[in-house]
Amino acid sequence: MIENDTPIYVNNTQIENVESYIYPGQRYSTRDKNQDEEIQRRITAGCTAFAKHRDIFKGNIGTCLKRQVYNSCVLPAMTYGAETRALATKQRTS
């Protein structure tokens, strides 16, 4: 990480210095190269999307429609903006 205490201004507004940010749909960090936090964030996003559609998945509708909801709403929350990654055992069990 490059330490720089010099403030940056755009249109007389100081830009905030952050250690991580999400753009677009992927977490970037200036402090660590470890992807554990990004992987956990995506798993959480997928679980949240799945929970939002729980009634559909438990409902009495066809598997084809459930699959469409999963592919349209849950899967993109977990994988948006990134390639498929192999998970370490630690990441699969969290």
C-alpha positions as CSV (number, residue, x, y, z in Angstrom):
1,M,0.0,0.0,0.0
2,I,1.3,3.4,-0.9
3,E,1.0,5.9,2.0
4,N,0.2,9.4,0.9
5,D,-1.1,12.1,3.3
6,T,-1.4,14.7,0.5
7,P,-5.1,15.5,0.1
8,I,-6.6,15.4,-3.4
9,Y,-9.2,18.0,-4.4
10,V,-11.7,18.0,-7.2
11,N,-13.7,21.2,-7.7
12,N,-12.6,22.4,-4.3
13,T,-13.9,19.2,-2.6
14,Q,-11.5,16.9,-0.9
15,I,-11.7,13.3,-2.1
16,E,-12.1,10.7,0.7
17,N,-9.2,8.2,1.1
18,V,-10.6,4.7,1.4
19,E,-9.0,1.3,1.8
20,S,-11.6,-0.6,-0.1
21,Y,-14.6,0.0,-2.4
22,I,-17.0,-1.9,-4.6
23,Y,-17.1,-1.2,-8.3
24,P,-19.0,-2.5,-10.3
25,G,-20.1,-5.4,-8.1
26,Q,-16.5,-6.4,-7.1
27,R,-14.6,-5.3,-3.9
28,Y,-11.3,-3.7,-4.5
29,S,-8.8,-3.1,-1.7
30,T,-5.7,-1.0,-1.4
31,R,-4.5,-2.8,1.7
32,D,-4.7,-6.5,1.0
33,K,-4.4,-8.8,-1.9
34,N,-6.3,-11.6,0.0
35,Q,-9.7,-12.4,-1.7
36,D,-11.3,-13.9,1.4
37,E,-13.3,-10.8,2.2
38,E,-14.5,-10.5,-1.4
39,I,-15.5,-14.2,-1.5
40,Q,-17.4,-13.9,1.8
41,R,-19.2,-10.7,0.6
42,R,-20.4,-12.6,-2.5
43,I,-21.5,-15.6,-0.5
44,T,-23.4,-13.3,1.8
45,A,-25.0,-11.5,-1.2
46,G,-26.1,-14.8,-2.6
47,C,-27.6,-16.0,0.7
48,T,-29.4,-12.6,1.0
49,A,-30.8,-12.9,-2.5
50,F,-31.9,-16.5,-1.9
51,A,-33.6,-15.5,1.4
52,K,-35.5,-12.7,-0.4
53,H,-37.0,-15.3,-2.8
54,R,-37.6,-18.0,-0.2
55,D,-41.3,-18.0,-0.8
56,I,-40.8,-18.8,-4.5
57,F,-38.3,-21.6,-3.8
58,K,-40.6,-23.1,-1.2
59,G,-43.7,-22.5,-3.2
60,N,-45.7,-24.9,-5.3
61,I,-44.4,-23.7,-8.7
62,G,-42.5,-25.6,-11.3
63,T,-38.8,-26.3,-11.0
64,C,-38.2,-24.5,-14.3
65,L,-39.6,-21.3,-12.9
66,K,-37.6,-21.7,-9.7
67,R,-34.5,-22.2,-11.7
68,Q,-35.2,-19.0,-13.7
69,V,-35.5,-17.0,-10.5
70,Y,-32.3,-18.6,-9.1
71,N,-30.4,-17.8,-12.4
72,S,-31.8,-14.3,-12.6
73,C,-31.7,-13.2,-9.0
74,V,-29.4,-15.3,-6.8
75,L,-26.5,-16.3,-9.1
76,P,-25.8,-12.8,-10.4
77,A,-25.6,-11.6,-6.7
78,M,-22.8,-14.1,-6.1
79,T,-20.8,-13.8,-9.3
80,Y,-21.4,-10.3,-10.8
81,G,-18.3,-8.8,-12.3
82,A,-16.0,-11.7,-11.7
83,E,-14.9,-15.0,-13.0
84,T,-15.6,-18.3,-11.3
85,R,-13.2,-19.0,-8.4
86,A,-12.2,-22.2,-6.7
87,L,-13.0,-21.9,-3.0
88,A,-10.6,-23.1,-0.3
89,T,-12.1,-25.4,2.3
90,K,-12.1,-22.5,4.8
91,Q,-14.2,-20.4,2.4
92,R,-16.7,-23.2,1.7
93,T,-17.4,-23.8,5.4
94,S,-17.9,-20.1,6.5
